[in-house]
Amino acid sequence: MTNSQKETLSALEAAPNEIKLAVDLIQLLEENELPLETTIQALEIVLNDFKNKRKK
């Protein structure tokens, strides 16, 4: 592991939970190699679902 990778890992470990989750989600979505538009539409559905849950 390079120094740059170690610094990135260290910064991520110190990051807020929402940043850690975002990085994990991005990695998961990129690994599945889905079409970009499909991914965006799915994320919009998920975001709306969680926003609706917050209102309850």
Summary of the structure (lengths in Angstrom):
residues: 56
radius of gyration: 14.8
end to end distance: 45.5
largest distance: 46.5
contacts: 101
relative contact order: 0.07
helix: 86%
strand: 0%
